[in-house]
Amino acid sequence: MEKMKTNTFALIILTILLGASSCTEQAEVTEREVRTVDVETEMLQPELFESYLRQVGTVTSTGDVIVAAEVSGVVDEVIRREGQDVRSGEPVVRLDNRQLRQEVRRLEAATNQSRENYERLQRLFENDDIGSEIDVINARYTYEQNLSQLESARINLENSVIKAPFSGTIENVLAEQGSMVSIGSPVFRIVDGEEKKIRLGVPARYSNAVDMGDMAEIWFNYEPDKRYTLPVTFIGNTIDPMNRTFRVDIDLPEELQNVKLEMIANVRIRTQYMEDVMIVNEEFLFQKENRYVVYVEGSNDQGEKIAVEREIQMGPSFENQTVVTNGINPGDVLITIGSSYLENGTRINTVENRDSESTALN
């Protein structure tokens, strides 16, 4: 009898719990059905998508050279000073060349002597059959060796006067009078400011995005509101192994020839151009497990506005704007403000001219 009472009591408790659970689930379903979210929407239409690469470049010149000494010696005279203009071939620095002049005179004498000896032996051998052919050959080799040494000495003597390789302005004098320079020592820097350009390093991942003739937007920090649109004039074929970039040059027009070398330039180059594509702000894209979705406006069987979840495929992005390649169509009404509060089938109420992203739940 006691056992029967106990079972009856347990059955009553189980019935009460099941009823409570059913009521809770029903209440949750009812709450989900009646919940309404205030949202803002926008009509989707095909748009133009552009992406840009912004880099910092440096003003350079094709005529910007540090001239080095080709012979060793003491600086005897600095002929041109910093800031002075020179023409191509004009002397800028002269080295003490007294020893070189003496070496040239010595070799001239040795060359003349060996030439006369070679000619004499050759004449005797050919005309009088005096001497041997090997003596003539050795005399010729001695003469040719002395002549070669004389020509080298004359080149060194000429190089003791260091000249401007092209017309320009002396930017820096790097060796003063009385200082010793050796072969390869920098002596002066010369700049030709007539052909200035902007040079920048573009990351290797954009190697297929930048082409010759692409238009770039240029501006300088000293005049940030003034922009120039100029074409890309050179693209390097190699990648710098140190920073993984390739070289891009943009020639500056005559109106910008007054900018200084080594000046920083801001550069913006278009890397993508796509017409008639669907674009969604990344704020209204949501990741659910391994897929991305957006919410568009729809209606239920009762004709009430609801949020419809759409799985999408994404393309390129730039500045929070993402191309959607599949999942939405022109004319769809995208839910924007308030979309983060939605699930598939949530009732919505479209409002206009909201001042914030706060969403009221009814």
Stockholm file with secondary structure:
# STOCKHOLM 1.0

chainA/1-362         MEKMKTNTFALIILTILLGASSCTEQAEVTEREVRTVDVETEMLQPELFESYLRQVGTVTSTGDVIVAAEVSGVVDEVIRREGQDVRSGEPVVRLDNRQLRQEVRRLEAATNQSRENYERLQRLFENDDIGSEIDVINARYTYEQNLSQLESARINLENSVIKAPFSGTIENVLAEQGSMVSIGSPVFRIVDGEEKKIRLGVPARYSNAVDMGDMAEIWFNYEPDKRYTLPVTFIGNTIDPMNRTFRVDIDLPEELQNVKLEMIANVRIRTQYMEDVMIVNEEFLFQKENRYVVYVEGSNDQGEKIAVEREIQMGPSFENQTVVTNGINPGDVLITIGSSYLENGTRINTVENRDSESTALN
#=GR chainA/1-362 SS CHHHHHHHHHHHHHHHHHHHHHHHHHHHHHHHHHCEEEECEEECCCEEEEEEEEEEEEEEEEEEEEEECSSCEEEEEECSCTTCEECTTCEEEEECCHHHHHHHHHHHHHHHHHHHHHHHHHHIIIIICCSCHHHHHHHHHHHHHHHHHHHHHHHHHHHTEEECSSSEEEEEECSCTTCEECTTCEEEEEEEEEEEEEEEEEEGGGTTTCCTTCEEEEEETTEEEEEEEEECCEECSSCCTTTCEEEEEEECCGGGTTSCTTCEEEEEEEEEEEEEEEEEEGGGCEEETTEEEEEEEEECTTSCEEEEEEEEEEEEEETTEEEEEESCCTTCEEECTTGGGCCTTCEEEECSSCSSSCCCBC
#=GC SS_cons         CHHHHHHHHHHHHHHHHHHHHHHHHHHHHHHHHHCEEEECEEECCCEEEEEEEEEEEEEEEEEEEEEECSSCEEEEEECSCTTCEECTTCEEEEECCHHHHHHHHHHHHHHHHHHHHHHHHHHIIIIICCSCHHHHHHHHHHHHHHHHHHHHHHHHHHHTEEECSSSEEEEEECSCTTCEECTTCEEEEEEEEEEEEEEEEEEGGGTTTCCTTCEEEEEETTEEEEEEEEECCEECSSCCTTTCEEEEEEECCGGGTTSCTTCEEEEEEEEEEEEEEEEEEGGGCEEETTEEEEEEEEECTTSCEEEEEEEEEEEEEETTEEEEEESCCTTCEEECTTGGGCCTTCEEEECSSCSSSCCCBC
//
